[in-house]
Amino acid sequence: MENGQLTWITNFIWSIADDVLLDLYVRGKYRDVILPMTVIRRLDAVLEPTKQAVLDMKANLD
């Protein structure tokens, strides 16, 4: 990933944090929320193609 693209993504995420989390968290604590949320969303996106297979397997195991 190019440095300019990474900077754009970083600024985009922080701008969302400023809009959404402004009244919920102290600005210095954003990173405690943003990083886990970003990781969870990324995992969700990566695992999405196999979601139905996982749910079927869970149903079989229950």
N, CA, C and O atoms as CSV, one atom per row, in Angstrom:
chain,resi,resn,atom,element,x,y,z
A,1,MET,N,N,0.864,-1.175,0.000
A,1,MET,CA,C,0.000,0.000,0.000
A,1,MET,C,C,0.904,1.230,0.000
A,1,MET,O,O,1.875,1.303,0.754
A,2,GLU,N,N,0.579,2.165,-0.833
A,2,GLU,CA,C,1.380,3.378,-0.934
A,2,GLU,C,C,1.162,4.269,0.286
A,2,GLU,O,O,0.105,4.227,0.917
A,3,ASN,N,N,2.162,5.065,0.608
A,3,ASN,CA,C,2.107,5.934,1.779
A,3,ASN,C,C,0.955,6.932,1.694
A,3,ASN,O,O,0.289,7.188,2.697
A,4,GLY,N,N,0.713,7.494,0.523
A,4,GLY,CA,C,-0.375,8.449,0.346
A,4,GLY,C,C,-1.738,7.822,0.577
A,4,GLY,O,O,-2.625,8.435,1.170
A,5,GLN,N,N,-1.892,6.594,0.104
A,5,GLN,CA,C,-3.164,5.890,0.295
A,5,GLN,C,C,-3.369,5.551,1.768
A,5,GLN,O,O,-4.478,5.682,2.286
A,6,LEU,N,N,-2.319,5.121,2.437
A,6,LEU,CA,C,-2.405,4.808,3.862
A,6,LEU,C,C,-2.750,6.056,4.668
A,6,LEU,O,O,-3.551,5.992,5.600
A,7,THR,N,N,-2.155,7.178,4.315
A,7,THR,CA,C,-2.453,8.437,4.994
A,7,THR,C,C,-3.912,8.827,4.784
A,7,THR,O,O,-4.577,9.275,5.719
A,8,TRP,N,N,-4.412,8.658,3.561
A,8,TRP,CA,C,-5.813,8.986,3.273
A,8,TRP,C,C,-6.754,8.124,4.108
A,8,TRP,O,O,-7.716,8.635,4.681
A,9,ILE,N,N,-6.484,6.820,4.183
A,9,ILE,CA,C,-7.324,5.907,4.966
A,9,ILE,C,C,-7.282,6.279,6.439
A,9,ILE,O,O,-8.316,6.298,7.107
A,10,THR,N,N,-6.098,6.574,6.947
A,10,THR,CA,C,-5.953,6.958,8.346
A,10,THR,C,C,-6.750,8.219,8.649
A,10,THR,O,O,-7.479,8.270,9.640
A,11,ASN,N,N,-6.617,9.227,7.808
A,11,ASN,CA,C,-7.363,10.473,8.011
A,11,ASN,C,C,-8.866,10.253,7.910
A,11,ASN,O,O,-9.635,10.873,8.645
A,12,PHE,N,N,-9.288,9.376,7.007
A,12,PHE,CA,C,-10.707,9.064,6.857
A,12,PHE,C,C,-11.258,8.430,8.134
A,12,PHE,O,O,-12.331,8.808,8.604
A,13,ILE,N,N,-10.535,7.478,8.686
A,13,ILE,CA,C,-10.979,6.817,9.921
A,13,ILE,C,C,-11.045,7.810,11.073
A,13,ILE,O,O,-12.008,7.802,11.839
A,14,TRP,N,N,-10.035,8.664,11.207
A,14,TRP,CA,C,-10.047,9.641,12.295
A,14,TRP,C,C,-11.176,10.657,12.113
A,14,TRP,O,O,-11.747,11.121,13.100
A,15,SER,N,N,-11.505,11.009,10.874
A,15,SER,CA,C,-12.609,11.957,10.676
A,15,SER,C,C,-13.935,11.327,11.084
A,15,SER,O,O,-14.804,12.009,11.626
A,16,ILE,N,N,-14.096,10.045,10.830
A,16,ILE,CA,C,-15.302,9.354,11.291
A,16,ILE,C,C,-15.323,9.329,12.812
A,16,ILE,O,O,-16.371,9.542,13.422
A,17,ALA,N,N,-14.187,9.074,13.420
A,17,ALA,CA,C,-14.111,9.062,14.879
A,17,ALA,C,C,-14.511,10.414,15.450
A,17,ALA,O,O,-15.237,10.484,16.442
A,18,ASP,N,N,-14.044,11.473,14.832
A,18,ASP,CA,C,-14.404,12.808,15.315
A,18,ASP,C,C,-15.911,13.040,15.228
A,18,ASP,O,O,-16.499,13.646,16.124
A,19,ASP,N,N,-16.537,12.560,14.153
A,19,ASP,CA,C,-17.973,12.770,13.969
A,19,ASP,C,C,-18.817,11.883,14.882
A,19,ASP,O,O,-19.808,12.344,15.449
A,20,VAL,N,N,-18.436,10.629,15.027
A,20,VAL,CA,C,-19.278,9.644,15.707
A,20,VAL,C,C,-18.989,9.544,17.202
A,20,VAL,O,O,-19.911,9.411,18.007
A,21,LEU,N,N,-17.728,9.606,17.570
A,21,LEU,CA,C,-17.346,9.334,18.952
A,21,LEU,C,C,-17.133,10.589,19.790
A,21,LEU,O,O,-16.735,10.500,20.952
A,22,LEU,N,N,-17.392,11.744,19.212
A,22,LEU,CA,C,-17.079,13.010,19.873
A,22,LEU,C,C,-17.626,13.102,21.285
A,22,LEU,O,O,-16.896,13.489,22.197
A,23,ASP,N,N,-18.881,12.760,21.489
A,23,ASP,CA,C,-19.481,12.897,22.807
A,23,ASP,C,C,-19.387,11.628,23.645
A,23,ASP,O,O,-19.756,11.644,24.819
A,24,LEU,N,N,-18.903,10.533,23.072
A,24,LEU,CA,C,-18.864,9.262,23.789
A,24,LEU,C,C,-17.530,8.987,24.465
A,24,LEU,O,O,-17.495,8.375,25.533
A,25,TYR,N,N,-16.436,9.430,23.862
A,25,TYR,CA,C,-15.108,9.127,24.365
A,25,TYR,C,C,-14.239,10.376,24.356
A,25,TYR,O,O,-14.415,11.269,23.526
A,26,VAL,N,N,-13.305,10.423,25.287
A,26,VAL,CA,C,-12.298,11.486,25.287
A,26,VAL,C,C,-11.403,11.255,24.075
A,26,VAL,O,O,-11.069,10.112,23.764
A,27,ARG,N,N,-11.012,12.321,23.389
A,27,ARG,CA,C,-10.257,12.187,22.138
A,27,ARG,C,C,-9.035,11.282,22.277
A,27,ARG,O,O,-8.729,10.547,21.338
A,28,GLY,N,N,-8.342,11.302,23.373
A,28,GLY,CA,C,-7.161,10.459,23.568
A,28,GLY,C,C,-7.486,8.981,23.675
A,28,GLY,O,O,-6.592,8.145,23.545
A,29,LYS,N,N,-8.740,8.642,23.909
A,29,LYS,CA,C,-9.154,7.246,24.055
A,29,LYS,C,C,-9.716,6.654,22.767
A,29,LYS,O,O,-10.112,5.489,22.749
A,30,TYR,N,N,-9.757,7.436,21.688
A,30,TYR,CA,C,-10.285,6.937,20.419
A,30,TYR,C,C,-9.570,5.659,19.987
A,30,TYR,O,O,-10.209,4.706,19.540
A,31,ARG,N,N,-8.256,5.642,20.121
A,31,ARG,CA,C,-7.499,4.482,19.636
A,31,ARG,C,C,-7.903,3.205,20.359
A,31,ARG,O,O,-7.767,2.116,19.803
A,32,ASP,N,N,-8.401,3.319,21.599
A,32,ASP,CA,C,-8.861,2.142,22.327
A,32,ASP,C,C,-10.140,1.574,21.716
A,32,ASP,O,O,-10.480,0.415,21.954
A,33,VAL,N,N,-10.844,2.379,20.935
A,33,VAL,CA,C,-12.090,1.954,20.309
A,33,VAL,C,C,-11.889,1.689,18.817
A,33,VAL,O,O,-12.369,0.683,18.296
A,34,ILE,N,N,-11.193,2.573,18.139
A,34,ILE,CA,C,-11.060,2.505,16.683
A,34,ILE,C,C,-10.314,1.255,16.227
A,34,ILE,O,O,-10.769,0.571,15.309
A,35,LEU,N,N,-9.194,0.948,16.840
A,35,LEU,CA,C,-8.416,-0.210,16.394
A,35,LEU,C,C,-9.201,-1.512,16.530
A,35,LEU,O,O,-9.279,-2.262,15.557
A,36,PRO,N,N,-9.784,-1.816,17.689
A,36,PRO,CA,C,-10.568,-3.060,17.761
A,36,PRO,C,C,-11.739,-3.095,16.782
A,36,PRO,O,O,-12.018,-4.140,16.194
A,37,MET,N,N,-12.422,-1.978,16.600
A,37,MET,CA,C,-13.550,-1.949,15.668
A,37,MET,C,C,-13.075,-2.176,14.231
A,37,MET,O,O,-13.747,-2.854,13.454
A,38,THR,N,N,-11.931,-1.614,13.884
A,38,THR,CA,C,-11.386,-1.786,12.543
A,38,THR,C,C,-10.977,-3.237,12.308
A,38,THR,O,O,-11.234,-3.792,11.240
A,39,VAL,N,N,-10.344,-3.848,13.301
A,39,VAL,CA,C,-9.926,-5.244,13.180
A,39,VAL,C,C,-11.139,-6.162,13.058
A,39,VAL,O,O,-11.154,-7.067,12.224
A,40,ILE,N,N,-12.157,-5.930,13.888
A,40,ILE,CA,C,-13.368,-6.756,13.833
A,40,ILE,C,C,-14.053,-6.619,12.473
A,40,ILE,O,O,-14.494,-7.612,11.895
A,41,ARG,N,N,-14.140,-5.407,11.969
A,41,ARG,CA,C,-14.771,-5.198,10.657
A,41,ARG,C,C,-13.985,-5.883,9.549
A,41,ARG,O,O,-14.565,-6.468,8.634
A,42,ARG,N,N,-12.670,-5.807,9.637
A,42,ARG,CA,C,-11.824,-6.449,8.620
A,42,ARG,C,C,-12.001,-7.963,8.661
A,42,ARG,O,O,-12.126,-8.599,7.614
A,43,LEU,N,N,-12.012,-8.542,9.855
A,43,LEU,CA,C,-12.245,-9.978,9.978
A,43,LEU,C,C,-13.601,-10.363,9.407
A,43,LEU,O,O,-13.731,-11.380,8.726
A,44,ASP,N,N,-14.598,-9.557,9.684
A,44,ASP,CA,C,-15.939,-9.812,9.160
A,44,ASP,C,C,-15.924,-9.824,7.633
A,44,ASP,O,O,-16.536,-10.692,7.010
A,45,ALA,N,N,-15.234,-8.872,7.040
A,45,ALA,CA,C,-15.174,-8.783,5.574
A,45,ALA,C,C,-14.412,-9.957,4.972
A,45,ALA,O,O,-14.799,-10.482,3.928
A,46,VAL,N,N,-13.332,-10.370,5.625
A,46,VAL,CA,C,-12.520,-11.466,5.100
A,46,VAL,C,C,-13.259,-12.806,5.220
A,46,VAL,O,O,-13.165,-13.654,4.333
A,47,LEU,N,N,-13.987,-12.986,6.314
A,47,LEU,CA,C,-14.664,-14.263,6.557
A,47,LEU,C,C,-16.064,-14.349,5.941
A,47,LEU,O,O,-16.684,-15.412,5.976
A,48,GLU,N,N,-16.562,-13.265,5.389
A,48,GLU,CA,C,-17.916,-13.218,4.858
A,48,GLU,C,C,-18.217,-14.313,3.827
A,48,GLU,O,O,-19.310,-14.877,3.870
A,49,PRO,N,N,-17.305,-14.642,2.902
A,49,PRO,CA,C,-17.617,-15.681,1.919
A,49,PRO,C,C,-17.879,-17.058,2.541
A,49,PRO,O,O,-18.575,-17.872,1.936
A,50,THR,N,N,-17.346,-17.335,3.718
A,50,THR,CA,C,-17.520,-18.643,4.351
A,50,THR,C,C,-18.551,-18.616,5.484
A,50,THR,O,O,-18.706,-19.600,6.208
A,51,LYS,N,N,-19.239,-17.512,5.634
A,51,LYS,CA,C,-20.176,-17.370,6.751
A,51,LYS,C,C,-21.247,-18.455,6.755
A,51,LYS,O,O,-21.505,-19.056,7.798
A,52,GLN,N,N,-21.866,-18.715,5.625
A,52,GLN,CA,C,-22.940,-19.705,5.579
A,52,GLN,C,C,-22.421,-21.092,5.917
A,52,GLN,O,O,-23.097,-21.849,6.613
A,53,ALA,N,N,-21.237,-21.438,5.439
A,53,ALA,CA,C,-20.654,-22.752,5.752
A,53,ALA,C,C,-20.389,-22.883,7.249
A,53,ALA,O,O,-20.611,-23.944,7.832
A,54,VAL,N,N,-19.917,-21.814,7.864
A,54,VAL,CA,C,-19.668,-21.829,9.306
A,54,VAL,C,C,-20.972,-21.981,10.075
A,54,VAL,O,O,-21.040,-22.753,11.031
A,55,LEU,N,N,-22.003,-21.255,9.668
A,55,LEU,CA,C,-23.300,-21.367,10.335
A,55,LEU,C,C,-23.898,-22.765,10.165
A,55,LEU,O,O,-24.499,-23.297,11.098
A,56,ASP,N,N,-23.737,-23.363,8.979
A,56,ASP,CA,C,-24.219,-24.727,8.756
A,56,ASP,C,C,-23.480,-25.726,9.643
A,56,ASP,O,O,-24.092,-26.626,10.218
A,57,MET,N,N,-22.167,-25.563,9.748
A,57,MET,CA,C,-21.380,-26.457,10.589
A,57,MET,C,C,-21.785,-26.314,12.047
A,57,MET,O,O,-21.884,-27.311,12.763
A,58,LYS,N,N,-22.020,-25.087,12.493
A,58,LYS,CA,C,-22.456,-24.862,13.868
A,58,LYS,C,C,-23.792,-25.550,14.133
A,58,LYS,O,O,-23.988,-26.161,15.184
A,59,ALA,N,N,-24.707,-25.445,13.173
A,59,ALA,CA,C,-26.009,-26.095,13.317
A,59,ALA,C,C,-25.857,-27.613,13.395
A,59,ALA,O,O,-26.571,-28.270,14.152
A,60,ASN,N,N,-24.937,-28.169,12.623
A,60,ASN,CA,C,-24.696,-29.618,12.669
A,60,ASN,C,C,-24.089,-30.053,13.991
A,60,ASN,O,O,-24.381,-31.143,14.482
A,61,LEU,N,N,-23.241,-29.203,14.572
A,61,LEU,CA,C,-22.585,-29.555,15.828
A,61,LEU,C,C,-23.499,-29.388,17.036
A,61,LEU,O,O,-23.289,-30.019,18.072
A,62,ASP,N,N,-24.514,-28.535,16.904
A,62,ASP,CA,C,-25.444,-28.326,18.029
A,62,ASP,C,C,-26.434,-29.404,18.092
A,62,ASP,O,O,-27.297,-29.400,18.970
